[in-house]
């Protein structure tokens, strides 16, 4: 007796497994592509100058007064 009479849904079940596998792969590819477009924007807003960024960093406490004064002088120096 052929095997397909013993397991009538074998072919159908395998087809379902393949469809699920393809759907999962397609979903992962979709999320990967979509994820690249939604990367975190730069923390620096457009239009901010170096002095604005320096002032923000000093206000946040990322820089000491000496570092702030030195960097501010460096910014103002002509290149």
Secondary structure, 3 states (H helix, E strand, C coil): CCHHHHCCCHHHHHHHHHHHHHHHHHHHHHHHHHHHHCCCCCCCCCCCCHHHHHHHHHHHCCCCHHHHHHHHHHHHCCC
